[in-house]
Amino acid sequence: MAAWMETCRSVVSPWECDVTEHFTIAYYFDRLADAGLTAIESLGLPDGARPPIRRFDIRFVRELRAGASLHILSAPVALDEHLLRLGHQVIDSTDGEVTAWVQETLEQTAAPLPKHLRDEIGGRLLPWPGPAIEQRPEPATTEGFIPTVRDRIKPADLSSDGRLALSALVHRFTAGSIQALAAIGATSSYMQTERRGYSTFELALQVTGSTHPSGAVLVETGIVHLGSSSIRFIHRMKDAATGNEYARLGQFGVQLDLNTRRPAALPERLRVAATRMLVPVVPSGG
């Protein structure tokens, strides 16, 4: 009988927590990379079956903080000739509650999955018990995006298959959000003095290619939503030499009061500065 399989079991180390005092999103992706590979292997897909086009949609439900224990349950939740979607539940091992819901979509743009594999995986499909993927507006232009990361790929950034590791991608996007926050006045001194942080509740990561292992990286960031306490960033990762985009992250979060662990309204001066970084979005259905 088809069942959710355990694909990762780990803990949150103190050095994996960020200035918001909880598990850094890049380290979620470090664990998800392991979970996804284990799930793929368990489904009988051959080595190298993970395609270059991948998407992760994540909804965070609860924080994980230093010392927390966690495990991940995974299963195939959707399938057709060119697409396999894995569902991952990140679970607090102490109380069994889901702390994050993740859908990982693998898209085969070349040859379809062989029929015998589709039949095998189809027999193991499970219904998705988590929230539906939210279809968020995309920016209508990248004009107005500001540079937030400029560095180079290093050997430590590569996974075992020679590609840029998911955690290495997301560490740079995290740096992009910190740079963008500083650009609107939410600097490190402001965060420390006011006991504020930026807490992500939703991520949409699209990986559409890869860069040269020693390539130069440029991340550019824009704001596509501004609420009373919420900000949604779009980060674009490009090959700095060619300008080709190969990864994009939609990051939706709120300013967090670090004492109450509740959303806190943005001060007016930050809102005014953030408004200047707003970029237009494609209308719904556009």
DOTORFI-361565 format. One record per residue (C-alpha): residue number from 1; residue in three letters; x, y, z. Coordinates in nm, 3 decimals. Example, Ala and Ser with C-alpha at 12.3 -4.5 7.8 and 13.67 -1.06 7.14 Angstrom:
<recs>
<rec nr="1" rest="ALA" X="1.230" Y="-0.450" Z="0.780"/>
<rec nr="2" rest="SER" X="1.367" Y="-0.106" Z="0.714"/>
</recs>
This chain:
<recs>
<rec nr="1" rest="MET" X="0.000" Y="0.000" Z="0.000"/>
<rec nr="2" rest="ALA" X="0.130" Y="0.348" Z="-0.090"/>
<rec nr="3" rest="ALA" X="0.248" Y="0.547" Z="0.211"/>
<rec nr="4" rest="TRP" X="0.446" Y="0.854" Z="0.303"/>
<rec nr="5" rest="MET" X="0.812" Y="0.766" Z="0.341"/>
<rec nr="6" rest="GLU" X="1.062" Y="0.920" Z="0.580"/>
<rec nr="7" rest="THR" X="1.334" Y="1.081" Z="0.365"/>
<rec nr="8" rest="CYS" X="1.525" Y="1.292" Z="0.617"/>
<rec nr="9" rest="ARG" X="1.572" Y="1.312" Z="0.995"/>
<rec nr="10" rest="SER" X="1.781" Y="1.588" Z="1.145"/>
<rec nr="11" rest="VAL" X="1.810" Y="1.870" Z="1.399"/>
<rec nr="12" rest="VAL" X="1.844" Y="2.249" Z="1.387"/>
<rec nr="13" rest="SER" X="2.195" Y="2.348" Z="1.492"/>
<rec nr="14" rest="PRO" X="2.241" Y="2.691" Z="1.654"/>
<rec nr="15" rest="TRP" X="2.470" Y="2.803" Z="1.371"/>
<rec nr="16" rest="GLU" X="2.188" Y="2.730" Z="1.123"/>
<rec nr="17" rest="CYS" X="1.971" Y="3.005" Z="1.272"/>
<rec nr="18" rest="ASP" X="1.960" Y="3.361" Z="1.138"/>
<rec nr="19" rest="VAL" X="1.916" Y="3.713" Z="1.274"/>
<rec nr="20" rest="THR" X="1.545" Y="3.641" Z="1.313"/>
<rec nr="21" rest="GLU" X="1.650" Y="3.368" Z="1.559"/>
<rec nr="22" rest="HIS" X="1.501" Y="3.075" Z="1.372"/>
<rec nr="23" rest="PHE" X="1.601" Y="2.810" Z="1.116"/>
<rec nr="24" rest="THR" X="1.744" Y="2.980" Z="0.807"/>
<rec nr="25" rest="ILE" X="1.552" Y="2.902" Z="0.487"/>
<rec nr="26" rest="ALA" X="1.868" Y="2.790" Z="0.304"/>
<rec nr="27" rest="TYR" X="1.908" Y="2.506" Z="0.554"/>
<rec nr="28" rest="TYR" X="1.550" Y="2.396" Z="0.492"/>
<rec nr="29" rest="PHE" X="1.662" Y="2.352" Z="0.131"/>
<rec nr="30" rest="ASP" X="1.970" Y="2.162" Z="0.244"/>
<rec nr="31" rest="ARG" X="1.738" Y="1.906" Z="0.408"/>
<rec nr="32" rest="LEU" X="1.490" Y="1.915" Z="0.118"/>
<rec nr="33" rest="ALA" X="1.768" Y="1.836" Z="-0.129"/>
<rec nr="34" rest="ASP" X="1.841" Y="1.518" Z="0.066"/>
<rec nr="35" rest="ALA" X="1.472" Y="1.434" Z="0.098"/>
<rec nr="36" rest="GLY" X="1.407" Y="1.485" Z="-0.273"/>
<rec nr="37" rest="LEU" X="1.701" Y="1.271" Z="-0.382"/>
<rec nr="38" rest="THR" X="1.602" Y="0.993" Z="-0.143"/>
<rec nr="39" rest="ALA" X="1.243" Y="1.006" Z="-0.270"/>
<rec nr="40" rest="ILE" X="1.357" Y="0.991" Z="-0.634"/>
<rec nr="41" rest="GLU" X="1.580" Y="0.694" Z="-0.564"/>
<rec nr="42" rest="SER" X="1.299" Y="0.514" Z="-0.382"/>
<rec nr="43" rest="LEU" X="1.074" Y="0.561" Z="-0.687"/>
<rec nr="44" rest="GLY" X="1.325" Y="0.382" Z="-0.907"/>
<rec nr="45" rest="LEU" X="1.433" Y="0.678" Z="-1.117"/>
<rec nr="46" rest="PRO" X="1.786" Y="0.639" Z="-1.254"/>
<rec nr="47" rest="ASP" X="2.087" Y="0.847" Z="-1.155"/>
<rec nr="48" rest="GLY" X="2.075" Y="1.187" Z="-1.320"/>
<rec nr="49" rest="ALA" X="1.697" Y="1.175" Z="-1.352"/>
<rec nr="50" rest="ARG" X="1.653" Y="1.503" Z="-1.169"/>
<rec nr="51" rest="PRO" X="1.593" Y="1.755" Z="-1.451"/>
<rec nr="52" rest="PRO" X="1.736" Y="2.108" Z="-1.467"/>
<rec nr="53" rest="ILE" X="1.390" Y="2.268" Z="-1.442"/>
<rec nr="54" rest="ARG" X="1.262" Y="2.246" Z="-1.086"/>
<rec nr="55" rest="ARG" X="1.019" Y="2.441" Z="-0.873"/>
<rec nr="56" rest="PHE" X="0.964" Y="2.443" Z="-0.499"/>
<rec nr="57" rest="ASP" X="0.652" Y="2.591" Z="-0.340"/>
<rec nr="58" rest="ILE" X="0.678" Y="2.617" Z="0.038"/>
<rec nr="59" rest="ARG" X="0.431" Y="2.730" Z="0.301"/>
<rec nr="60" rest="PHE" X="0.578" Y="2.770" Z="0.649"/>
<rec nr="61" rest="VAL" X="0.336" Y="2.701" Z="0.932"/>
<rec nr="62" rest="ARG" X="0.553" Y="2.718" Z="1.243"/>
<rec nr="63" rest="GLU" X="0.904" Y="2.828" Z="1.332"/>
<rec nr="64" rest="LEU" X="1.183" Y="2.583" Z="1.400"/>
<rec nr="65" rest="ARG" X="1.441" Y="2.721" Z="1.641"/>
<rec nr="66" rest="ALA" X="1.784" Y="2.612" Z="1.762"/>
<rec nr="67" rest="GLY" X="1.781" Y="2.262" Z="1.909"/>
<rec nr="68" rest="ALA" X="1.459" Y="2.152" Z="1.737"/>
<rec nr="69" rest="SER" X="1.441" Y="1.801" Z="1.597"/>
<rec nr="70" rest="LEU" X="1.272" Y="1.743" Z="1.261"/>
<rec nr="71" rest="HIS" X="1.200" Y="1.483" Z="1.000"/>
<rec nr="72" rest="ILE" X="1.057" Y="1.491" Z="0.649"/>
<rec nr="73" rest="LEU" X="0.792" Y="1.266" Z="0.498"/>
<rec nr="74" rest="SER" X="0.775" Y="1.252" Z="0.118"/>
<rec nr="75" rest="ALA" X="0.555" Y="1.100" Z="-0.152"/>
<rec nr="76" rest="PRO" X="0.468" Y="1.151" Z="-0.519"/>
<rec nr="77" rest="VAL" X="0.150" Y="1.361" Z="-0.542"/>
<rec nr="78" rest="ALA" X="0.115" Y="1.433" Z="-0.917"/>
<rec nr="79" rest="LEU" X="0.243" Y="1.278" Z="-1.239"/>
<rec nr="80" rest="ASP" X="0.217" Y="1.303" Z="-1.615"/>
<rec nr="81" rest="GLU" X="0.448" Y="1.229" Z="-1.908"/>
<rec nr="82" rest="HIS" X="0.672" Y="1.528" Z="-1.845"/>
<rec nr="83" rest="LEU" X="0.612" Y="1.619" Z="-1.481"/>
<rec nr="84" rest="LEU" X="0.662" Y="1.458" Z="-1.143"/>
<rec nr="85" rest="ARG" X="0.555" Y="1.641" Z="-0.829"/>
<rec nr="86" rest="LEU" X="0.679" Y="1.532" Z="-0.490"/>
<rec nr="87" rest="GLY" X="0.512" Y="1.639" Z="-0.168"/>
<rec nr="88" rest="HIS" X="0.722" Y="1.691" Z="0.144"/>
<rec nr="89" rest="GLN" X="0.600" Y="1.743" Z="0.498"/>
<rec nr="90" rest="VAL" X="0.857" Y="1.897" Z="0.734"/>
<rec nr="91" rest="ILE" X="0.758" Y="1.772" Z="1.078"/>
<rec nr="92" rest="ASP" X="0.858" Y="1.867" Z="1.430"/>
<rec nr="93" rest="SER" X="0.975" Y="1.530" Z="1.561"/>
<rec nr="94" rest="THR" X="0.884" Y="1.624" Z="1.918"/>
<rec nr="95" rest="ASP" X="0.510" Y="1.675" Z="1.872"/>
<rec nr="96" rest="GLY" X="0.446" Y="1.541" Z="1.519"/>
<rec nr="97" rest="GLU" X="0.309" Y="1.872" Z="1.388"/>
<rec nr="98" rest="VAL" X="0.380" Y="1.987" Z="1.033"/>
<rec nr="99" rest="THR" X="0.600" Y="2.297" Z="1.034"/>
<rec nr="100" rest="ALA" X="0.623" Y="2.342" Z="0.654"/>
<rec nr="101" rest="TRP" X="0.441" Y="2.208" Z="0.348"/>
<rec nr="102" rest="VAL" X="0.652" Y="2.168" Z="0.033"/>
<rec nr="103" rest="GLN" X="0.570" Y="2.071" Z="-0.324"/>
<rec nr="104" rest="GLU" X="0.872" Y="1.997" Z="-0.544"/>
<rec nr="105" rest="THR" X="0.793" Y="1.991" Z="-0.916"/>
<rec nr="106" rest="LEU" X="1.036" Y="1.821" Z="-1.156"/>
<rec nr="107" rest="GLU" X="0.974" Y="1.900" Z="-1.521"/>
<rec nr="108" rest="GLN" X="1.113" Y="1.683" Z="-1.800"/>
<rec nr="109" rest="THR" X="1.149" Y="1.901" Z="-2.109"/>
<rec nr="110" rest="ALA" X="1.317" Y="1.638" Z="-2.325"/>
<rec nr="111" rest="ALA" X="1.207" Y="1.274" Z="-2.340"/>
<rec nr="112" rest="PRO" X="0.900" Y="1.180" Z="-2.132"/>
<rec nr="113" rest="LEU" X="0.930" Y="0.947" Z="-1.838"/>
<rec nr="114" rest="PRO" X="0.926" Y="0.584" Z="-1.957"/>
<rec nr="115" rest="LYS" X="0.583" Y="0.425" Z="-1.934"/>
<rec nr="116" rest="HIS" X="0.693" Y="0.152" Z="-1.693"/>
<rec nr="117" rest="LEU" X="0.821" Y="0.418" Z="-1.450"/>
<rec nr="118" rest="ARG" X="0.501" Y="0.620" Z="-1.484"/>
<rec nr="119" rest="ASP" X="0.299" Y="0.308" Z="-1.410"/>
<rec nr="120" rest="GLU" X="0.515" Y="0.227" Z="-1.108"/>
<rec nr="121" rest="ILE" X="0.506" Y="0.580" Z="-0.968"/>
<rec nr="122" rest="GLY" X="0.136" Y="0.615" Z="-1.051"/>
<rec nr="123" rest="GLY" X="0.064" Y="0.325" Z="-0.818"/>
<rec nr="124" rest="ARG" X="0.230" Y="0.513" Z="-0.534"/>
<rec nr="125" rest="LEU" X="0.059" Y="0.851" Z="-0.580"/>
<rec nr="126" rest="LEU" X="-0.097" Y="0.996" Z="-0.267"/>
<rec nr="127" rest="PRO" X="-0.339" Y="1.287" Z="-0.225"/>
<rec nr="128" rest="TRP" X="-0.178" Y="1.613" Z="-0.118"/>
<rec nr="129" rest="PRO" X="-0.300" Y="1.698" Z="0.235"/>
<rec nr="130" rest="GLY" X="-0.146" Y="2.044" Z="0.248"/>
<rec nr="131" rest="PRO" X="-0.249" Y="2.387" Z="0.122"/>
<rec nr="132" rest="ALA" X="-0.289" Y="2.452" Z="-0.250"/>
<rec nr="133" rest="ILE" X="-0.014" Y="2.641" Z="-0.427"/>
<rec nr="134" rest="GLU" X="-0.094" Y="3.012" Z="-0.435"/>
<rec nr="135" rest="GLN" X="-0.064" Y="3.169" Z="-0.781"/>
<rec nr="136" rest="ARG" X="0.106" Y="3.500" Z="-0.704"/>
<rec nr="137" rest="PRO" X="0.144" Y="3.786" Z="-0.955"/>
<rec nr="138" rest="GLU" X="0.478" Y="3.806" Z="-1.135"/>
<rec nr="139" rest="PRO" X="0.662" Y="4.131" Z="-1.206"/>
<rec nr="140" rest="ALA" X="0.572" Y="4.292" Z="-1.537"/>
<rec nr="141" rest="THR" X="0.926" Y="4.428" Z="-1.569"/>
<rec nr="142" rest="THR" X="1.262" Y="4.391" Z="-1.401"/>
<rec nr="143" rest="GLU" X="1.334" Y="4.763" Z="-1.436"/>
<rec nr="144" rest="GLY" X="1.376" Y="4.904" Z="-1.088"/>
<rec nr="145" rest="PHE" X="1.529" Y="4.586" Z="-0.946"/>
<rec nr="146" rest="ILE" X="1.842" Y="4.667" Z="-0.745"/>
<rec nr="147" rest="PRO" X="2.163" Y="4.459" Z="-0.723"/>
<rec nr="148" rest="THR" X="2.170" Y="4.273" Z="-0.389"/>
<rec nr="149" rest="VAL" X="2.437" Y="4.003" Z="-0.434"/>
<rec nr="150" rest="ARG" X="2.749" Y="3.990" Z="-0.647"/>
<rec nr="151" rest="ASP" X="2.997" Y="3.707" Z="-0.592"/>
<rec nr="152" rest="ARG" X="3.137" Y="3.390" Z="-0.749"/>
<rec nr="153" rest="ILE" X="3.053" Y="3.021" Z="-0.729"/>
<rec nr="154" rest="LYS" X="3.298" Y="2.825" Z="-0.515"/>
<rec nr="155" rest="PRO" X="3.366" Y="2.449" Z="-0.492"/>
<rec nr="156" rest="ALA" X="3.181" Y="2.433" Z="-0.160"/>
<rec nr="157" rest="ASP" X="2.866" Y="2.560" Z="-0.336"/>
<rec nr="158" rest="LEU" X="2.836" Y="2.251" Z="-0.555"/>
<rec nr="159" rest="SER" X="2.632" Y="1.941" Z="-0.478"/>
<rec nr="160" rest="SER" X="2.746" Y="1.586" Z="-0.548"/>
<rec nr="161" rest="ASP" X="2.619" Y="1.607" Z="-0.909"/>
<rec nr="162" rest="GLY" X="2.832" Y="1.914" Z="-0.981"/>
<rec nr="163" rest="ARG" X="2.539" Y="2.155" Z="-0.990"/>
<rec nr="164" rest="LEU" X="2.490" Y="2.458" Z="-0.772"/>
<rec nr="165" rest="ALA" X="2.339" Y="2.323" Z="-0.450"/>
<rec nr="166" rest="LEU" X="1.993" Y="2.440" Z="-0.349"/>
<rec nr="167" rest="SER" X="2.127" Y="2.572" Z="-0.020"/>
<rec nr="168" rest="ALA" X="2.392" Y="2.775" Z="-0.205"/>
<rec nr="169" rest="LEU" X="2.121" Y="2.928" Z="-0.423"/>
<rec nr="170" rest="VAL" X="1.901" Y="3.019" Z="-0.129"/>
<rec nr="171" rest="HIS" X="2.184" Y="3.153" Z="0.089"/>
<rec nr="172" rest="ARG" X="2.239" Y="3.413" Z="-0.183"/>
<rec nr="173" rest="PHE" X="1.868" Y="3.494" Z="-0.202"/>
<rec nr="174" rest="THR" X="1.866" Y="3.537" Z="0.177"/>
<rec nr="175" rest="ALA" X="2.155" Y="3.780" Z="0.143"/>
<rec nr="176" rest="GLY" X="1.952" Y="3.955" Z="-0.125"/>
<rec nr="177" rest="SER" X="1.659" Y="4.005" Z="0.110"/>
<rec nr="178" rest="ILE" X="1.888" Y="4.145" Z="0.382"/>
<rec nr="179" rest="GLN" X="2.042" Y="4.388" Z="0.133"/>
<rec nr="180" rest="ALA" X="1.696" Y="4.491" Z="0.011"/>
<rec nr="181" rest="LEU" X="1.572" Y="4.541" Z="0.366"/>
<rec nr="182" rest="ALA" X="1.874" Y="4.759" Z="0.442"/>
<rec nr="183" rest="ALA" X="1.797" Y="4.961" Z="0.127"/>
<rec nr="184" rest="ILE" X="1.457" Y="5.060" Z="0.273"/>
<rec nr="185" rest="GLY" X="1.601" Y="5.142" Z="0.616"/>
<rec nr="186" rest="ALA" X="1.558" Y="4.806" Z="0.792"/>
<rec nr="187" rest="THR" X="1.929" Y="4.796" Z="0.869"/>
<rec nr="188" rest="SER" X="2.104" Y="4.571" Z="1.118"/>
<rec nr="189" rest="SER" X="2.110" Y="4.853" Z="1.376"/>
<rec nr="190" rest="TYR" X="1.735" Y="4.910" Z="1.327"/>
<rec nr="191" rest="MET" X="1.666" Y="4.535" Z="1.367"/>
<rec nr="192" rest="GLN" X="1.877" Y="4.513" Z="1.682"/>
<rec nr="193" rest="THR" X="1.748" Y="4.830" Z="1.845"/>
<rec nr="194" rest="GLU" X="1.381" Y="4.769" Z="1.765"/>
<rec nr="195" rest="ARG" X="1.399" Y="4.390" Z="1.809"/>
<rec nr="196" rest="ARG" X="1.265" Y="4.329" Z="1.460"/>
<rec nr="197" rest="GLY" X="1.329" Y="4.066" Z="1.194"/>
<rec nr="198" rest="TYR" X="1.193" Y="3.951" Z="0.859"/>
<rec nr="199" rest="SER" X="1.010" Y="3.618" Z="0.882"/>
<rec nr="200" rest="THR" X="0.929" Y="3.429" Z="0.560"/>
<rec nr="201" rest="PHE" X="0.597" Y="3.245" Z="0.543"/>
<rec nr="202" rest="GLU" X="0.593" Y="3.150" Z="0.173"/>
<rec nr="203" rest="LEU" X="0.857" Y="3.072" Z="-0.090"/>
<rec nr="204" rest="ALA" X="0.841" Y="2.990" Z="-0.460"/>
<rec nr="205" rest="LEU" X="1.179" Y="2.886" Z="-0.602"/>
<rec nr="206" rest="GLN" X="1.214" Y="2.825" Z="-0.976"/>
<rec nr="207" rest="VAL" X="1.542" Y="2.680" Z="-1.105"/>
<rec nr="208" rest="THR" X="1.565" Y="2.691" Z="-1.484"/>
<rec nr="209" rest="GLY" X="1.934" Y="2.632" Z="-1.547"/>
<rec nr="210" rest="SER" X="2.279" Y="2.644" Z="-1.396"/>
<rec nr="211" rest="THR" X="2.590" Y="2.854" Z="-1.409"/>
<rec nr="212" rest="HIS" X="2.951" Y="2.760" Z="-1.474"/>
<rec nr="213" rest="PRO" X="3.105" Y="2.609" Z="-1.157"/>
<rec nr="214" rest="SER" X="3.341" Y="2.908" Z="-1.126"/>
<rec nr="215" rest="GLY" X="3.098" Y="3.164" Z="-1.267"/>
<rec nr="216" rest="ALA" X="3.021" Y="3.511" Z="-1.144"/>
<rec nr="217" rest="VAL" X="2.678" Y="3.553" Z="-0.985"/>
<rec nr="218" rest="LEU" X="2.449" Y="3.855" Z="-0.974"/>
<rec nr="219" rest="VAL" X="2.123" Y="3.870" Z="-0.776"/>
<rec nr="220" rest="GLU" X="1.877" Y="4.152" Z="-0.835"/>
<rec nr="221" rest="THR" X="1.577" Y="4.219" Z="-0.611"/>
<rec nr="222" rest="GLY" X="1.247" Y="4.402" Z="-0.642"/>
<rec nr="223" rest="ILE" X="0.937" Y="4.443" Z="-0.425"/>
<rec nr="224" rest="VAL" X="0.606" Y="4.332" Z="-0.574"/>
<rec nr="225" rest="HIS" X="0.381" Y="4.360" Z="-0.267"/>
<rec nr="226" rest="LEU" X="0.377" Y="4.591" Z="0.032"/>
<rec nr="227" rest="GLY" X="0.129" Y="4.551" Z="0.317"/>
<rec nr="228" rest="SER" X="0.106" Y="4.693" Z="0.667"/>
<rec nr="229" rest="SER" X="0.363" Y="4.444" Z="0.795"/>
<rec nr="230" rest="SER" X="0.427" Y="4.224" Z="0.488"/>
<rec nr="231" rest="ILE" X="0.669" Y="4.249" Z="0.197"/>
<rec nr="232" rest="ARG" X="0.698" Y="4.018" Z="-0.102"/>
<rec nr="233" rest="PHE" X="1.035" Y="4.018" Z="-0.275"/>
<rec nr="234" rest="ILE" X="1.127" Y="3.877" Z="-0.613"/>
<rec nr="235" rest="HIS" X="1.495" Y="3.782" Z="-0.641"/>
<rec nr="236" rest="ARG" X="1.654" Y="3.700" Z="-0.978"/>
<rec nr="237" rest="MET" X="1.984" Y="3.511" Z="-0.999"/>
<rec nr="238" rest="LYS" X="2.182" Y="3.568" Z="-1.318"/>
<rec nr="239" rest="ASP" X="2.511" Y="3.478" Z="-1.476"/>
<rec nr="240" rest="ALA" X="2.691" Y="3.807" Z="-1.426"/>
<rec nr="241" rest="ALA" X="2.885" Y="3.766" Z="-1.750"/>
<rec nr="242" rest="THR" X="2.596" Y="3.681" Z="-1.985"/>
<rec nr="243" rest="GLY" X="2.296" Y="3.824" Z="-1.801"/>
<rec nr="244" rest="ASN" X="2.109" Y="3.493" Z="-1.834"/>
<rec nr="245" rest="GLU" X="1.869" Y="3.426" Z="-1.547"/>
<rec nr="246" rest="TYR" X="1.878" Y="3.072" Z="-1.409"/>
<rec nr="247" rest="ALA" X="1.693" Y="3.094" Z="-1.078"/>
<rec nr="248" rest="ARG" X="1.418" Y="3.308" Z="-0.929"/>
<rec nr="249" rest="LEU" X="1.273" Y="3.324" Z="-0.579"/>
<rec nr="250" rest="GLY" X="0.944" Y="3.476" Z="-0.469"/>
<rec nr="251" rest="GLN" X="0.977" Y="3.545" Z="-0.096"/>
<rec nr="252" rest="PHE" X="0.673" Y="3.653" Z="0.104"/>
<rec nr="253" rest="GLY" X="0.719" Y="3.748" Z="0.467"/>
<rec nr="254" rest="VAL" X="0.641" Y="3.987" Z="0.746"/>
<rec nr="255" rest="GLN" X="0.830" Y="4.215" Z="0.979"/>
<rec nr="256" rest="LEU" X="0.844" Y="4.016" Z="1.303"/>
<rec nr="257" rest="ASP" X="0.852" Y="4.142" Z="1.660"/>
<rec nr="258" rest="LEU" X="1.129" Y="3.923" Z="1.803"/>
<rec nr="259" rest="ASN" X="0.990" Y="3.945" Z="2.156"/>
<rec nr="260" rest="THR" X="0.627" Y="3.851" Z="2.088"/>
<rec nr="261" rest="ARG" X="0.706" Y="3.646" Z="1.770"/>
<rec nr="262" rest="ARG" X="0.412" Y="3.824" Z="1.604"/>
<rec nr="263" rest="PRO" X="0.393" Y="4.046" Z="1.291"/>
<rec nr="264" rest="ALA" X="0.473" Y="4.411" Z="1.354"/>
<rec nr="265" rest="ALA" X="0.363" Y="4.705" Z="1.138"/>
<rec nr="266" rest="LEU" X="0.629" Y="4.868" Z="0.923"/>
<rec nr="267" rest="PRO" X="0.720" Y="5.224" Z="1.033"/>
<rec nr="268" rest="GLU" X="0.611" Y="5.492" Z="0.790"/>
<rec nr="269" rest="ARG" X="0.966" Y="5.580" Z="0.685"/>
<rec nr="270" rest="LEU" X="1.030" Y="5.218" Z="0.585"/>
<rec nr="271" rest="ARG" X="0.701" Y="5.204" Z="0.397"/>
<rec nr="272" rest="VAL" X="0.785" Y="5.520" Z="0.203"/>
<rec nr="273" rest="ALA" X="1.128" Y="5.382" Z="0.109"/>
<rec nr="274" rest="ALA" X="0.980" Y="5.043" Z="0.015"/>
<rec nr="275" rest="THR" X="0.719" Y="5.209" Z="-0.206"/>
<rec nr="276" rest="ARG" X="1.002" Y="5.350" Z="-0.417"/>
<rec nr="277" rest="MET" X="1.120" Y="4.992" Z="-0.483"/>
<rec nr="278" rest="LEU" X="0.778" Y="4.861" Z="-0.588"/>
<rec nr="279" rest="VAL" X="0.768" Y="4.720" Z="-0.940"/>
<rec nr="280" rest="PRO" X="0.444" Y="4.665" Z="-1.138"/>
<rec nr="281" rest="VAL" X="0.305" Y="4.314" Z="-1.164"/>
<rec nr="282" rest="VAL" X="0.124" Y="4.130" Z="-1.441"/>
<rec nr="283" rest="PRO" X="-0.253" Y="4.160" Z="-1.377"/>
<rec nr="284" rest="SER" X="-0.431" Y="3.838" Z="-1.277"/>
<rec nr="285" rest="GLY" X="-0.497" Y="3.636" Z="-1.589"/>
<rec nr="286" rest="GLY" X="-0.240" Y="3.842" Z="-1.779"/>
</recs>
